[in-house]
């Protein structure tokens, strides 16, 4: 009996490693959304050493189909661009001299067929499934999600078709991995929070009116303030996280992309700060030589200068 348990344990461990490897391979496949994992296999020649991109630069999902790559050392920017161009990624990098942007095209019929073949090949290599299994699964999915065509469900308008589609898709995922199982773990936290909110809202778990979200934001703000005096960094981090999550949901309810909104604020701050430095330099100073009051004056000047340009 003990020997059988040992055999089962070894088999389970081996199968687990195979599945984990297969999932890692799936992450590197280019689909219609930006995913930092697609860069994992691309190596850059950095001082004669093959180096992963994520060890040379900050990689972020700036929009649903856009990856940004910002090297910590600008001298490696051209090397990263070249590595992407010579890889099999199939996306042309856009280099502005400071940041590389990868814009992933939406999936078309040809690319969907390629994806099916890629997934089938990886599945065959892992001994999990083959191309016929992929095709049959796609056909089954089409039949399942179109009961108004293949079944007895009535849907007279495009809105009814879409609502039925989403309900069936959600029901199927709930049985396998739960409502939130489809949220990629590799997404940046801000984008992931947005997707989690979307999926939770699709089940009806959402505020009745978008204005109601501000009560939650105020509640989380109060909890952050309450933890400020505790000195417990873990508790403070948790409360700050809850506040950020509430703000992301507010963005979702008002139709605002939080990633784009934050990036816009980043650029605005950088432009104003650069203006301050230029003014200080014209006066023969650096910023750290100025008083806080003088820096505030320059900040206000920067705001007015930006407003005049608009």
N, C-alpha and C positions, 0 to 999 in steps of 0.2 A: 504493500500500500504506500509505504514511504517512497519507494522507488518510482511509482506512478506519479505521485505528487511532484517529485523532483523533475520528471520528464515534462509534466504539464507546465511547471514553473519555467523551465528552460525554453519550451516552445512559446509560451506566452511572452517571455522577454524578447525572444527573437522576432516574433510577429509584431510586437510593439515597436521595436527598432525599425522594422521594415516600413510600418505605417508612418512613423515619425519622419523617416527619410522621404517617403512618398509625398507627405504633406509639405515638407520643405521644398521639394522639387516643384510642386504645384504653385507655391508662392512665387517662384521665379518666372512663371509663365506670364507673358504680357497679355492682358485682357483689355477691357475698355476703360479701366480706372487706374489712377496713379497708385502704385504700390512700391514703397522703397525696397522691398525684397527682390524686385526684378534686377537690382544692381548687385546683388550679393555675389554673383559669379564673375563679375567684371573686375579684372585686376588692372591696376595702374603701375607702370614702371616708375617707382619712386626711389631714387638713388640706387638703381639697379636691383631693387627688391620688389617683387610683385605684391602689391598692397591693395586690400579692398577699399572701395570708394568711401564707405562709411567710417574708415579710420583716417581719412584725409579731409573730410568735409562734413558739414551739417546737411543732412538730407531731409527734406520736409515736403509734405503734401500741401501745396499752397491753394490748390483748387481740386475739384473732384478728378480732373484728368491732367493735372499739372504737378510735376515734381520739380523742386528747386534744389540745386546743389551749390552750396556756398563753401568753397575751400577755406581752411584756416590759413593756408599758405598760398597766396595768389600765384606763386611760381609754378604750382602744379595744375593750374586751371587748364592749360593747353593739353597736358598729359591726360587729364580726366576726359576732356572732350574727344581726344584721339582714341582712347580706350573704348568709349561708347560707340564711336563711329565704326570701329573695326570689329565690334561685337556683333552678335546675332539678335540684338534687341529690336532692331527695326524702327527706331525712332531717332530722328535727326536732332542733335543737341543744338540749342540756341545759346550762344555765348555772348554776353554783353560786356565782357572784360572783367566782371566781378562775380557774376552768378551764371550758372548754366541752368537753363530751363528745358525740361522734357515735356512736350505736349503729346499726350497719348490720344490717337484718333479714336472715335467711337467705333464699335464693332460693326462690320458689314458682313454680308453673307459669306464672302470668301474667307475672311478672318475667322469667322465662327467655325467653318469647316476645318481650317488649319488647327484651331484650338482643339477640336474634337480628336483630330489625329494625334496631336501632341500629347493630350491627356491619355488617349488609348495606348500610345507607345510607352509612356511612363508606367501605366497600369500593368501592361504586359511584362515589362522588365521587372516589376515588383511581384509579379505572379498574382495580382489582385483581380484584374479584368482585362478584356480585350476590346477591339474596335466594335465588334458586333454588340457587346454589352453596352457600349456608349450609345450606339445608334438606337438600340431597343429602349434604353432609358429615356432618350430624347423623345422618341415616339410616344412612350407611355406618359411622359410629362405633358406633351401637347394634347393628348386625348383627355387626360385628367383635368387640365386647366381650361378646356373648351367644352364644357358639358352642354352649352347652348348650341353646339354644332354636332357633337358626337353623342350627346345624352338627351335628357328630357327637360333640362333647365331652360326657362325662357328669359331672354335678355333682349329687350327691344331697342335699347339705346347704347351708344358707345360707353356712356358713364356706367350703365348697369353691367356691361361686359367687363370693364376695368375693375369695378367694385367686386364682382364675383371672382375675377382672376386673383386679386390681392388676398381675398378671404381664403381661397383654396391654397394659394402659395403659403400663407401663414399657417394654415391648418396642417399642411404637410410638414413644414419645418418644425412645428411644435411637437409633432410626434417623434422627431428624430433628435433635434438638438436644442429645442426651445426657441422661443421667439427671437432671442438675442444671439443664437448660435451662428447666424450668418454675418455677424459683425467681425470683419477681419482683425485679428489680434495685432497685426503689424501696423495698423493705422496710428498716426499721432494722436495723442490724448484728446486734443481739441476736436478733431474730425470724428474720432470715435464717439465722443460724448454726443455730438450732433446726430450720428447714425443711431445710437442707442435711444435717444429721445424720439426719433422718427419711428423706429420699430415699436417702441412701447406705445406711442400714440396711436399706431395702427390697430392696436387691440382695444382702443377706447380709453386707455389709461392716460388721461391728459386733462388739462384744465378746461372747464366748460367755455370760458371766455379768455382770450389771450391776456386781457388786463389783469386777470387773477394771478398771473405768474409773479407779479411784483410783490405780492404778500410773501411769497416763498423767498424771493431775493432779500427782502427786508428781514425775514426770519433768519436766514443764513448769515446775513451781515451782523445781526445781533449776536449770533453764536460765535462768530469770529472775534468780535469785540470782547465777549465774555471770556474767551480762552487766552486773550492777550496777556492777562495778569497771572495765568497759571504757570507759565514757564515750561510747559510741556510741549515740546516741539512736535511730537507725533500727533497730539490732539489738535494743535494749531494747523498742521499740514492737512489733517482730515477736514477741518472746518473750512479752510481756504478752498480745498477741493470741492466741498459741497456748494460753496458760494459760486465757484467757477462753473460748476455743472448747472446750477440754477440760471446763471447768466447765459450759458449756451442755449438752454431751453427757451429763454426769452428771445434770443436771436432767431431760433427756429420758428417760434410762434409769430414773429413779426416779419418773417421772410428774409432775414439777414444771414449771410454766410459769415460765421464768427471768425474764420481764418482770414477771409478777405478784409473784414472790419479791423482786425488786430494788425494786419500787415499795413493797412492804410494809416493807422495811428503810428506804427513804427516809422513809416516814411515821413509823416508829418513831424514827429519829434526830431528825427535826424536832420531834416531840413532846417528846423528852427534852431537846433543846437549848432549846426554848422554856421548858421547866420551869426549866432552869438560869438563863436570862435573867430570868425572873420572880422567882426566889429572890434573885438578885443585886440586882435592882431594889428588892426589899423591904428589903434591907440598905443601900440607898443607894449602890449601886455599879453599874457596868457590867461585863460579863464581862472585858473587856481590862484592867480594873483589878485583877482577882483573880490570885492565884498559880496555877500549874498544879495544885498539890496541892489548893487549895480548889475549883478547877473539877472535879477528879476526885471530890472529896467530893460535890459537887452532882450530878454525873453518876450516881453510885451511888444517891443519894437519888431521882433521877428514875426509875431502874430499879426500885427498891423500891416507889415510889409507883404505877408502872404495873402492877407485879405484884399489888399489893393490890387495884387496880380490877378486875383479871381474876378 
